[in-house]
Amino acid sequence: MNQFQYNKANESLSAVKLAAKDPNAHFLAGGTNLIDLMKMGVVIPSKLIDINHLPFSKIEKMPHALRVGALVTNSDVAENDLIKSHFPLLSLAINAGASPQLRNMATVGGNLMQRTRCPYFFDTTMPCNKRSPGSGCGALEGINRMHAIFGASEQCIAVNPSDMNVAMRALDAVVHVSGPKGERAIPIADFHRLPGNHPELDNTLQKGELITAVDLPYTPFTKNVYYLKVRDRSSYAFALTSAAVALYIENGTIKEARLAMGGVAHKPWRLTIAEEFLKGKAVSEDHFKQASQIAMQGAKAYQYNQFKLKLAPNTLVQSLKMASGIASS
Ligand SMILES: Cc1cc2nc3c(=O)[nH]c(=O)nc-3n(C[C@H](O)[C@H](O)[C@H](O)COP(=O)(O)OP(=O)(O)OC[C@H]3O[C@@H](n4cnc5c(N)ncnc54)[C@H](O)[C@@H]3O)c2cc1C
């Protein structure tokens, strides 16, 4: 049994200081990811800093954004009236994840930080550069069915498993953090990172930094949105591919599009070139197919995930059709 110290944080500054001092300290929120990793010996903390009593459980209307506290549970975000009316895409994405019980425990901060579901990361008898830098990547030549088709490296081909993150990427969320050097705001595009030579780093947080809230800047995407998640089971399964689509349509013309995909990269994957292509185009299946082909440029598959080269564009086309209303479920 691995011993660890449990600390209940009553205010954020002391939580940050405690975390900054100890390289093996971890914040504990809902525990739905961290405790599993501890049980499997993937993460061996010296200290758990329980942040559940910090005042980050509110959803507040700000002038330019809706501010969601880091400790708001995934269920409370998805069912919140302000979220449902201003950011229905986020509700759809969150409700596509995990199970109701897990969503009742999981928090916004924890979801942003959740680790990959690559089986080689979870199996401590296997090589994994993310878990144990320098040990190799078991997935590269192994069973890589769930793995990345964009932005991978020779060091790591794991994907970010979150649904929430994909919608947040499409919505240009901004992550607020408090750390030993003060507070800062990180656009979600810069929050998660690609593996490169340091796959052990999932994101750009510095040691001791605590997520306090996420801002969702107001957008016109309140109507034509869709989140499609393709997975092995219809519930309680991570995405093989997913697509978050938000369209602003006027008189049958797409004025603005936001597109992001999950299950395809080490970070939620934004499709900006395809977004540009769709701008000013009429809503049509043909344009959606062209956009999805553009979105797939640069995709690279491995032995067991070749199917994603077809599944990913199909996921995007279907999601665009659903969002625009030219298809129904
Ligand atoms: C069986 C199962 C199925 C699942 N299916 C899905 C799915 O389909 N889709 C999906 O998106 N997710 C899925 N999940 C993952 C789930 O969404 C995450 O476990 C959850 O979001 C993590 O949130 P938490 O609050 O429990 O985090 P914790 O487990 O408490 O923490 C996770 C990590 O985040 C860090 N952390 C937490 N809060 C903060 C903060 N405020 N600042 C800095 N660091 C912080 C912790 O230190 C830890 O490293 C599933 C989980 C399980 C167990």
The ligand as a MOL file (V3000), in Angstrom:
LIG
                    3D

  0  0  0     0  0            999 V3000
M  V30 BEGIN CTAB
M  V30 COUNTS 53 58 0 0 0
M  V30 BEGIN ATOM
M  V30 1 C -15.8550 4.5700 -16.0930 0
M  V30 2 C -15.5850 5.9750 -16.5370 0
M  V30 3 C -16.1140 6.4020 -17.7530 0
M  V30 4 C -15.8850 7.7150 -18.1750 0
M  V30 5 N -16.3710 8.1160 -19.3870 0
M  V30 6 C -16.1160 9.3770 -19.8320 0
M  V30 7 C -16.5730 9.8240 -21.1090 0
M  V30 8 O -17.2290 9.0920 -21.8510 0
M  V30 9 N -16.2850 11.0940 -21.4690 0
M  V30 10 C -15.5720 11.9380 -20.6630 0
M  V30 11 O -15.3370 13.0960 -21.0540 0
M  V30 12 N -15.1050 11.5300 -19.4790 0
M  V30 13 C -15.3600 10.2880 -19.0550 0
M  V30 14 N -14.8790 9.8740 -17.8500 0
M  V30 15 C -13.9170 10.7280 -17.1580 0
M  V30 16 C -14.5460 11.6780 -16.2110 0
M  V30 17 O -15.1850 12.7000 -16.9470 0
M  V30 18 C -13.3900 12.2450 -15.4050 0
M  V30 19 O -12.9670 11.2070 -14.5400 0
M  V30 20 C -13.7970 13.4440 -14.5880 0
M  V30 21 O -14.1950 14.4960 -15.4340 0
M  V30 22 C -12.6500 13.9150 -13.7040 0
M  V30 23 O -13.1480 14.9100 -12.8250 0
M  V30 24 P -12.9250 14.8060 -11.2420 0
M  V30 25 O -13.4810 16.0370 -10.6650 0
M  V30 26 O -13.4520 13.5170 -10.7290 0
M  V30 27 O -11.3500 14.8230 -11.2160 0
M  V30 28 P -10.3260 14.1370 -10.1990 0
M  V30 29 O -10.3070 12.6770 -10.4420 0
M  V30 30 O -10.5300 14.6330 -8.8090 0
M  V30 31 O -8.9770 14.7860 -10.7370 0
M  V30 32 C -8.4810 14.4860 -12.0070 0
M  V30 33 C -7.1790 15.2630 -12.2000 0
M  V30 34 O -7.4500 16.6540 -12.2520 0
M  V30 35 C -6.7030 17.3580 -11.2690 0
M  V30 36 N -7.5670 18.4490 -10.8400 0
M  V30 37 C -8.8540 18.3470 -10.4440 0
M  V30 38 N -9.3720 19.5700 -10.2150 0
M  V30 39 C -8.3780 20.4610 -10.4710 0
M  V30 40 C -8.2850 21.8820 -10.4260 0
M  V30 41 N -9.3280 22.6340 -10.0830 0
M  V30 42 N -7.1150 22.4510 -10.7560 0
M  V30 43 C -6.0440 21.7010 -11.1310 0
M  V30 44 N -6.0800 20.3480 -11.1920 0
M  V30 45 C -7.2330 19.7370 -10.8730 0
M  V30 46 C -6.4040 16.3220 -10.2040 0
M  V30 47 O -5.2450 16.6590 -9.4760 0
M  V30 48 C -6.2030 15.0880 -11.0480 0
M  V30 49 O -4.9080 15.0820 -11.5920 0
M  V30 50 C -15.1300 8.5940 -17.3660 0
M  V30 51 C -14.6320 8.1620 -16.1260 0
M  V30 52 C -14.8470 6.8710 -15.7080 0
M  V30 53 C -14.3070 6.4470 -14.3900 0
M  V30 END ATOM
M  V30 BEGIN BOND
M  V30 1 1 1 2
M  V30 2 1 2 3
M  V30 3 2 2 52
M  V30 4 2 3 4
M  V30 5 1 4 5
M  V30 6 1 4 50
M  V30 7 2 5 6
M  V30 8 1 6 7
M  V30 9 1 6 13
M  V30 10 2 7 8
M  V30 11 1 7 9
M  V30 12 1 9 10
M  V30 13 2 10 11
M  V30 14 1 10 12
M  V30 15 2 12 13
M  V30 16 1 13 14
M  V30 17 1 14 15
M  V30 18 1 14 50
M  V30 19 1 15 16
M  V30 20 1 16 17
M  V30 21 1 16 18
M  V30 22 1 18 19
M  V30 23 1 18 20
M  V30 24 1 20 21
M  V30 25 1 20 22
M  V30 26 1 22 23
M  V30 27 1 23 24
M  V30 28 2 24 25
M  V30 29 1 24 26
M  V30 30 1 24 27
M  V30 31 1 27 28
M  V30 32 2 28 29
M  V30 33 1 28 30
M  V30 34 1 28 31
M  V30 35 1 31 32
M  V30 36 1 32 33
M  V30 37 1 33 34
M  V30 38 1 33 48
M  V30 39 1 34 35
M  V30 40 1 35 36
M  V30 41 1 35 46
M  V30 42 1 36 37
M  V30 43 1 36 45
M  V30 44 2 37 38
M  V30 45 1 38 39
M  V30 46 1 39 40
M  V30 47 2 39 45
M  V30 48 1 40 41
M  V30 49 2 40 42
M  V30 50 1 42 43
M  V30 51 2 43 44
M  V30 52 1 44 45
M  V30 53 1 46 47
M  V30 54 1 46 48
M  V30 55 1 48 49
M  V30 56 2 50 51
M  V30 57 1 51 52
M  V30 58 1 52 53
M  V30 END BOND
M  V30 END CTAB
M  END
